[in-house]
Amino acid sequence: MQKNAATFLFLLLLFMGSAISLNAQQTDPQAQQNLLPEIDPQDIEIRSQFQARFPGLRRQPILGFNPKPRVFQINPNRTPFIESEEAIAASVPVGQLDRPDAPTYTPLSYVDPATGFARLGIGTYVTPEADIYAIKGFGNKHWVSGNLSHRSSNGHLDEFDSSFRDLNATIRAQLRLSKSALLKLNSGVFSAFNYLPADQVGGTPLQQAGARSSRTGGNFGGSLAFNRTSVTGFQSDFNFYSHQFDVSNPGGQTSEGTPSEWGVTVDGIYSWAGSRTEEVFSAYANIDAGSIDVIGYESSGWSVTQAGARYERLLNYQTDIDASFGVALVSDASNESKFYIAPKLDARHTLLDGIDLRARISGSPNYNSLLDLQTINRFIGLSTPLSHQYTSELRSEVIIEPLSGTMFTGGIQFQHIRNHTYFTRNQITDAQDITTRYSYSPQFENANFFKVYASFSQQLAAEKFWVSADAYWQRPRLSGNDKIPYTESLGLTGTASVRPVRDLVVEGWVDYSGSRFNPVGNDLDPYFLLGARFELALAGNAGIYAKLLNINDVDYEIWQGYRERGFQAYVGITYLF
């Protein structure tokens, strides 16, 4: 009993001694200096960053605060999105520069239309124009849209008829069938005509020729996509078109017949993700086929069939690699069936922050339809069989973005084109020979293009003032080192837009083209065009616009024998609904 009491007393004294020693340490000023002081959270200032790694853990914990975290964005080419044909066209690489028309109008930039918009106007030479667009949604998964575009004129020349009309109508639909399935459909029709320049017999123009070329047609197509992830899935595209043409003179329709063509395109691609960062494998196949019937020849078929594989990879978060290799079998009315390889290597490397380098090597076959050629030169005849072409390309460029909103692009490009399409002016000896009449015929010959190009864009103030410019110099030559007819060596376009107030947008542009070789003498002169437009909101859903084309009233020719329009003024209204 005494032993138990002594033990209890000893433990009690030991506990009291420990408490006294601990209290002394808490009140000892010297000891307090060796411990962290109490900190008010509002007094914390983060001056740098804290990082730590634990080798034993597969996934590292996030510790501290990094003011500039290294977050690498997903490659935009692998990000799922829904994009309109207009947006796709707006993203064409600068390396494919060409002489554009005046900038097209977009919906009023100061307000978004709820359902659509209509823009109606009229210009000099009695030139009415109309652009109407509407869209209707069905829930948040389906929508249908339609647009109508019209432009016509009673002509501007006195020596022969120069009136024209262009009418296009399109309907598009998007149907979200499931979380992984998306169906897009589109259908369109068009109708157009224009008069052809006077022919020449022995160098003497045939006045009041009155020959007219007209075209009508339509298309139906779409795409179907099944995507399990943003990079894994299957997509197929399809399209069918039918075009009819007619060339008539004052005596009536040509006796040789009415040219026509049709074509169908079907392609598919299956993609799956690799085991490395941003690695994607794909396998693809596509076929373009159709038939064409021109004056003086029997109907003939053509086809371009391709198949191959594609590989995409992001290396060290600095270099994007897009490589593919395929084979193609091509046939048309002018050539026997030919076998081609279709390789492509596109690499983009981030050299420094704001400086990217890009290189591209490719080879690809394609077939231009008769409508494609009439879009380039609306004065062509319809009695020449068409040929496919094969383009080999080598290109390198640098992309510099020193500041947000400022971008410079420059590069060099070399192309060798087998069966390149160019145009020659018909020279006839008999005014009654209708089969060879009507201005221009397409020709096919191997050609080389060497091009140096540059572009600049700057948004000096967001949504207030922005400018852009594109320029190029090229050396176009046929296989015998002859100049390619009607192809310029120098081109320049520039645009400046300003919004001084919210409801007013003002824009001006310049367009320069160098001289062009004319194989029958008298090369076409260079021209420099000025244009401007403005748009003003008068109410929440209505506004007025005006535009001026060829302000400096230049007398110029794009195609020899047809003088383009001089100064034109347009005025119209825009209504949003």
C-alpha positions, 0 to 999 in steps of 0.5 A, a space after each residue: 500500500 505504501 509502495 502504491 502511494 509512493 509510486 502515485 506521488 512520484 508520477 504526480 510530481 513528474 506531471 506537474 514538473 512537465 507542465 511547469 517546464 512547458 509553460 516556461 517555454 511558451 513564455 520564454 522570449 528567446 524560445 518564441 523567436 524560433 517559432 513561426 509567428 501568428 499570421 493574418 491571412 490578409 497579410 500574405 503576399 505571394 512573391 514567387 511560386 512553390 513547386 515540389 515533386 514526390 517521386 513515389 507518386 504517379 500523379 503529383 499533387 498541386 502545391 502552392 501557387 504558380 503565377 504563370 502555369 504551363 498549361 498547354 492548349 489542345 491543338 485547335 485541329 483536334 477540338 470538336 466544333 461546328 463551323 459554317 462553310 463561310 467560316 471555313 472559307 475565311 480560314 484559307 491559308 495566306 499562301 493561297 492568295 488570289 485577287 479577291 472581290 470587294 469585301 462581302 457584307 456580314 450581318 450588322 456588327 453592332 447587334 446580333 439577329 435573332 432569326 435572320 437578316 435581309 439586305 436589299 440595295 441597288 447600284 448604278 447601271 441598274 444593279 439590284 442586289 439582295 442577301 437574305 439569311 434566316 435560321 430556325 432552331 428546334 431545341 438545342 440539338 437541331 437547326 435549319 438555315 437558308 440563304 438567298 443571294 442575288 445580283 444582276 444588271 442591265 449592263 455597262 457597255 455600248 458596243 455589245 450586250 453586257 447584262 448578267 444575273 447571278 442567283 443562288 439559294 441554299 438550305 442547310 440543316 444540322 441534326 444531333 442524332 445522339 451524343 456521339 452522332 451528328 448529321 449535316 445536310 445541305 442543298 442548293 440551286 443556282 441560275 446565272 447568265 452573262 453575255 460574251 465579248 465580241 469575237 474577232 475575224 482577222 483582228 476585226 471585232 464582230 460588233 453586236 455579237 450577242 452571244 450569251 452563256 447561261 448555266 443552271 444547276 443544283 447540289 445535295 450533300 452532307 456529312 455524318 460523324 460518329 465521335 467517341 471522343 474529340 479525336 476518335 471516331 468516323 466521319 463521312 462526307 458526300 455530295 452530288 451535283 448536276 449542271 446544265 449549260 447553254 450558249 446561244 446567239 441571235 439566231 437561236 440555240 447552237 445546233 451542236 447541243 446543250 453541254 452538261 455535267 454531273 459529279 458525285 463525291 464520297 469520302 470517309 475517314 476513321 481516326 483513333 488516338 495513340 498512346 503519346 501526347 496529341 497522337 492521332 492515327 487515321 485511315 481515309 478513302 474517297 472517290 470523285 467521279 462524274 461525266 461531262 458532255 461538251 459541244 462536239 464530243 461524246 459524253 465522257 466519264 472521269 474519276 479520282 480515287 484515293 486511299 491512304 493513312 494519316 499521322 498527327 503528333 505534337 512533339 515536346 509541346 512545340 512541334 505539330 506534325 501532320 503527315 499522310 501518304 496515299 495513292 490515287 488512280 485518276 482518269 478523264 477524257 483527255 488522258 489514260 488512267 494514271 497512278 499517282 502517289 499523294 504524300 503530305 507533310 505539314 510541320 509547324 514549330 514554335 521557335 520562340 514565344 510569338 514566332 512559329 515556323 511552318 513547312 509543307 510538302 505535298 502532292 495531290 490530284 484533283 479535277 476541276 469541273 466545267 462550272 469551276 472553270 466558268 467561275 474563274 473565266 465566265 467567257 469560256 466556250 463549251 467545246 473543250 474536253 477537260 483534264 485533271 491536274 496534279 499539284 506538287 507543292 513545297 512551301 515554308 513560312 514564318 508566322 510572327 505575333 509580337 503583340 496580341 492582335 498583331 500578326 505577320 506572315 511571310 513565306 516562299 512557295 514552289 508548285 509544279 502543276 501537271 496539266 495546269 489550266 490556263 486560257 487562250 483567246 479564240 481566233 477564228 477565220 469564219 464568222 459563221 463558224 459557231 463551234 470555235 466562237 465565243 472568246 476563250 478556251 481552256 488549255 492544259 499544260 505543265 506549269 511551274 509557279 514560284 511565289 513569295 508572299 507576305 501578309 499583315 494584320 493589326 487590331 489597334 483597338 478591339 472592335 474599333 480599328 483594324 487593318 490587314 494587307 496581303 501581297 505576293 510576287 510570283 513567276 508563272 511559267 509553262 513547261 517551255 518557260 513561256 509566260 502563262 497568259 492572263 496571269 499576273 506576277 504581282 498582287 496586293 490587297 489591303 483593308 482598313 476598318 474603323 468604328 468611330 461609334 457603336 452604330 457606325 462602321 466604315 471600311 476602305 480597301 485597295 486592290 492592285 494587280 500587275 500586268 498580264 501577258 497576252 499571247 496575241 500581243 498588247 499585254 494587259 495593263 496593271 490596275 489599281 482599284 479603290 473601294 469603300 463602304 459604310 453601314 449605319 444603324 438607324 434603329 435596334 434592328 434596321 440600318 442603311 449601307 452604301 458602298 463605292 467601287 472603283 472610286 478612281 474610275 479605272 478603265 481596265 480589263 481582266 480578260 482581253 476584249 471585255 472592259 470591266 465596270 468603272 465607278 459604281 455606287 450602291 445604297 441599300 437597307 438592312 433589316 434584322 429579325 
